């Protein structure tokens, strides 16, 4: 991201930094605040909104800001920006609609609330960067469609696996190599993990047990790989992906871990692996028919082909978010976003035997886990998107490991995300 660094340095020197408003003040938001406030030239975190304003103040303190100003009116926010002080508020609309804020970073961790933040930011004609793979995997296509119509950037942030994968994809394509599989490296995959089993890990790292559970039970990686699939026109080779487990094998061997038919799917596939090294990172398997490419790739130690593995051995989450902010504002360039019709979605699967009348506890809970399925199959079979399992009431008993359908539950019909998803289906149905 050398060109981004240079441009940000120019903005810092000119005294015209990118003015960022952040909505959300949890674990990841604190990391973003620290990165922008302490280490990012040419960028200012001018305001943080959170439904509990005191948490916004905590996020600023992590970044070294000792004094904040609580604002409730537009003129109060204007004054803080002009005075180079730092505003906190419980009213996200102040940030979304303020003309002196260039871009919004959405890091709420809530799909429905996040949907309202993104939609309203787009309507306000402002760029929006989200940290929510769950949001994008569910309604990213329609949000990108809305953003394109008004000429603003909607993007998932760099740093998380989809953003890092997309950067690697650009590199691989630039070499003239055709990607056939985008992979994600995991250390653990156990669909039956729950907030109780993950409580100790969550406490150690100051994270939410349900969020940590979503990592362990496969829901999170399903959302992440769905984002990647929808950004590249890719599918999954099978429901849930192959997800082989390897014993500390080097990722350079990844082309040997998947069935040959998985590497021959038109347009390519997304998948993952458990236990590979170096971890946690991402990889792209590519191929080429060019004999000169093969000669040079072999010379440069990538093997004789026909498949070659490229990888990034880490992803640094909030550390890399400023890159996406700068790309959106300065170059109108999304880091990763859907390119049109949904290709893959995440469907809800019973983690245990579920009973009629139960209210589902959502992503990373005790009752369901998410798996990837190709979008057209999911719609043909009327499967329940994982995002809408939360707070749905079961109309029937559902056996463990059964994928739920829309007919199995009564959903919250007032959900904005659900309404946007329904509109998305109408727009992209062929």
Number of C-alpha atoms within 10 A of each C-alpha: 9 7 9 17 15 13 15 23 17 15 16 17 12 10 11 13 18 23 19 22 27 28 29 27 28 19 17 19 24 21 19 26 26 22 19 20 19 14 13 18 20 22 22 22 28 23 30 31 29 21 15 14 18 15 20 28 25 17 24 26 16 17 19 13 17 11 12 18 16 21 22 14 11 14 12 14 25 18 15 19 19 10 9 12 16 23 27 30 26 20 18 22 16 22 27 28 16 16 13 16 22 20 25 28 30 27 23 25 21 14 22 17 16 24 25 15 23 24 21 17 25 25 16 16 18 24 25 31 26 27 24 24 25 25 24 28 29 28 25 30 27 24 25 22 17 17 23 13 11 13 13 24 27 32 29 27 31 29 22 22 28 30 26 25 28 22 16 19 25 11 13 20 12 10 11 13 19 20 25 23 31 28 25 25 24 22 15 14 18 12 22 19 22 24 19 13 14 20 16 13 15 18 12 8 10 11 16 17 21 22 19 23 29 26 23 24 25 23 28 23 27 31 29 24 31 34 34 31 30 26 23 23 18 26 30 25 23 13 16 19 20 17 17 14 17 15 9 13 14 13 27 18 13 24 20 10 14 17 11 10 8 20 21 13 15 11 15 22 27 29 27 24 24 20 20 24 19 17 19 18 22 26 25 25 25 24 20 17 11 10 9 10 16 20 13 13 15 14 11 9 9 15 16 13 17 11 21 25 21 20 22 18 14 16 20 14 18 23 20 18 25 25 19 26 32 21 18 23 19 13 11 15 17 25 26 25 27 28 16 17 20 28 25 30 32 31 31 27 26 21 23 16 13 19 14 13 14 16 19 20 16 21 25 27 23 19 23 33 33 31 25 30 25 22 21 14 14 19 17 8 12 15 22 24 27 27 25 26 29 19 16 20 19 22 15 14 13 20 15 14 16 15 21 23 19 17 13 19 22 16 19 14 11 9 16 17 22 21 13 20 20 13 14 20 17 10 14 12 11 6
